[in-house]
């Protein structure tokens, strides 16, 4: 199955945001929810099971100057096996212009047994743009060995590289559960915050949570592993996420 979805947000000239374009195709459906008008909130609604191996899903987001968009999903995305030797793909391309803000806060990606999934995200930020970008991966459903999943995240700031991150789990990624990667943890994720108005953060490691200021822009990356999805979400929440999404 192939599906394409697109979100275009523009400032309304009165301190709010309007969605100039909002369209999707099954199973990549988009729904706007009511809000105060300052930030447009969009939910990704899965119109079918999956993604299944062989699916090719693409989402484009364009946030104009002065506009603000928050994107959630109504449930976790469960990558499932499908056609033999096929790979499912979810590609997200986001552009945030000067003064725009994008908060990408979907539910987790679950790599179910037997899946072969590729998640690719590419974000282009202008100077003065704000970004909150959360990725969470759960290695298999309860009591099962995960399938193969690869998550690539690429973020540019002012035309230069800010973040290049890749994670592979499952049978096609030797050593993924070892001490150099997840250390046996079944849940892992990251939270990237880019905000030119925030004071610089210092580097920190506490247990399985690390905070790292990035050199390519006004950005901080939180990374964490956890024994379950609930604990992982707590690690990647807290004051930092509350501040930037308020």
C-alpha positions in Angstrom: 0.0 0.0 0.0 1.2 3.5 -0.8 -0.1 6.6 0.9 0.9 10.3 0.9 -0.1 13.0 3.4 0.7 16.7 3.7 0.3 19.4 6.3 0.9 23.1 5.4 0.6 25.7 8.2 0.6 29.4 7.9 0.4 32.3 10.3 -3.0 34.0 10.2 -1.7 37.5 10.9 -3.5 37.6 14.3 -1.1 35.5 16.4 -2.6 32.2 15.4 -2.1 29.4 12.9 -4.3 28.1 10.1 -3.8 24.9 8.1 -3.7 25.9 4.5 -3.5 22.3 3.5 -4.4 19.1 5.3 -4.8 15.9 3.3 -4.0 12.2 3.6 -4.7 8.8 2.2 -5.5 5.5 4.0 -3.8 4.4 6.2 -2.1 7.8 6.7 -5.1 10.0 7.7 -4.8 13.4 9.3 -7.3 15.1 11.6 -7.2 18.6 13.1 -8.5 18.9 16.7 -9.9 22.1 18.2 -7.5 24.4 20.1 -7.0 28.1 21.0 -5.8 28.9 17.4 -2.3 29.8 18.4 -1.0 26.3 17.8 -2.6 24.0 15.2 -2.9 20.4 16.5 -3.0 17.5 14.1 -3.4 13.8 14.8 -2.2 11.0 12.5 -5.0 8.4 12.5 -4.1 4.9 11.2 -6.8 4.0 8.8 -5.6 0.3 8.6 -3.3 -2.1 10.4 0.4 -1.7 10.1 2.6 -0.5 8.5 2.9 -3.9 6.8 6.0 -5.0 4.9 5.6 -3.6 1.4 3.8 -0.4 2.6 5.3 2.9 1.5 4.0 5.9 3.6 5.1 9.5 3.2 4.3 12.6 5.1 5.3 16.2 4.3 5.0 19.1 6.8 5.6 22.7 5.9 5.4 25.3 8.7 5.6 28.9 7.6 7.0 31.9 9.4 5.2 32.6 12.6 3.1 29.4 12.4 3.1 26.6 15.0 2.0 23.0 14.6 1.8 20.1 17.1 1.6 16.6 15.6 0.5 13.6 17.6 -0.8 10.1 16.7 -3.8 8.4 18.2 -2.0 5.2 19.0 1.3 3.4 18.7 2.5 2.4 15.2 3.0 -1.3 15.0 5.3 -2.5 12.2 4.1 -5.9 11.1 5.3 -8.6 8.7 3.8 -8.6 5.3 5.0 -9.7 1.8 8.1 -12.0 2.0 11.4 -10.1 1.5 9.5 -6.7 1.5 10.2 -3.7 3.7 7.7 -1.2 5.1 8.7 2.4 5.0 7.5 5.5 6.7 9.2 8.7 5.5 8.6 12.2 7.1 10.0 15.4 5.5 9.5 18.6 7.5 10.4 22.2 6.7 10.2 24.9 9.4 10.7 28.5 8.3 12.1 31.4 10.4 9.9 32.0 13.4 7.9 28.7 12.8 7.5 26.0 15.4 7.0 22.2 14.9 6.3 19.8 17.8 6.5 16.2 16.5 5.2 14.0 19.4 3.8 10.7 18.0 3.3 7.6 20.0 5.8 4.8 19.9 7.0 2.6 17.0 6.6 -1.0 18.0 8.8 -3.4 16.0 6.6 -6.6 16.1 8.1 -10.0 15.5 8.9 -10.7 11.8 8.6 -7.1 10.7 11.1 -5.3 8.4 10.6 -1.6 8.8 12.5 1.6 7.8 11.5 4.9 9.4 13.2 8.0 7.8 12.9 11.5 9.0 14.4 14.6 7.4 13.9 18.0 8.9 15.1 21.4 7.5 15.1 24.3 10.0 15.7 28.0 9.1 17.4 30.2 11.6 14.9 31.2 14.2 12.8 28.0 13.9 11.8 26.0 16.8 11.6 22.2 16.9 10.6 19.5 19.3 11.1 16.0 17.8 10.5 12.8 19.7 11.3 9.3 18.5 10.5 6.2 20.6 11.0 2.5 19.6 9.7 -0.5 21.5 11.5 -3.7 20.6 8.6 -6.2 20.1 5.3 -6.6 21.7 5.0 -8.2 25.2 7.0 -11.4 25.4 8.1 -11.5 21.8 11.4 -11.1 20.0 11.4 -7.9 17.9 11.5 -7.8 14.2 14.0 -5.7 12.1 13.6 -1.9 12.4 15.8 0.9 11.4 15.2 4.5 12.4 17.1 7.3 10.6 16.8 10.9 11.7 18.4 13.8 9.8 18.0 17.4 11.0 19.6 20.5 9.3 19.8 24.0 10.8 20.4 27.0 8.6 21.5 24.7 5.8 24.1 22.9 7.9 24.0 19.5 9.7 22.6 19.5 13.2 21.8 15.9 13.9 22.5 12.6 12.1 21.2 9.7 14.1 20.5 6.1 13.2 19.3 3.1 15.3 18.8 -0.5 14.1 17.2 -3.2 16.2 16.3 -6.8 15.6 17.8 -9.8 13.8 19.4 -7.8 11.0 21.4 -5.6 13.5 24.1 -7.7 15.3 24.8 -6.5 18.8 21.8 -4.2 19.0 20.9 -5.5 22.5 24.4 -5.6 23.8 26.1 -3.1 26.1 27.3 -0.8 23.3 23.7 -0.2 22.1 20.6 -0.9 24.3 22.1 -3.0 27.0 19.1 -5.3 26.9 16.5 -2.6 27.3 13.4 -3.2 25.2 12.5 0.5 24.9 14.6 3.4 23.7 14.1 6.9 22.4 15.3 10.5 21.9 14.0 14.0 22.2 15.5 16.8 20.2 14.7 20.4 21.3 15.8 23.2 19.0 14.9 26.6 20.4 17.0 29.8 19.9 15.2 31.4 22.9 16.2 28.8 25.5 19.4 29.1 27.5 22.1 26.5 26.7 21.9 23.2 28.5 24.9 21.4 30.0 25.8 17.8 29.3 24.4 15.3 31.8 24.1 11.5 32.3 21.8 10.1 35.0 21.2 6.4 34.9 20.0 5.5 31.4 19.2 9.1 30.4 21.7 11.4 28.7 21.4 15.1 27.8 23.7 16.4 25.1 24.0 20.0 23.8 24.6 20.0 20.0 27.2 22.0 18.3 25.3 22.8 15.1 22.7 25.1 16.5 20.7 26.1 19.6 19.8 22.5 20.3 19.8 19.8 23.0 19.3 16.0 22.5 18.0 13.8 25.2 18.5 10.0 24.8 17.1 7.2 27.0 16.6 3.5 27.4 14.0 1.9 29.6 12.3 -1.4 30.6 9.0 -0.3 29.2 7.1 2.3 27.2 5.7 4.1 30.2 9.1 4.6 31.8 10.6 5.7 28.6 7.9 8.4 28.2 8.7 9.6 31.7 12.4 9.9 30.8 11.7 11.9 27.7 9.0 14.1 29.3 9.4 16.3 32.4 10.2 20.0 32.5 12.0 20.3 29.1 9.1 18.9 27.1 6.5 20.7 29.1 8.3 24.1 28.5 8.6 23.8 24.8 5.1 22.5 24.1 3.1 24.7 26.5 
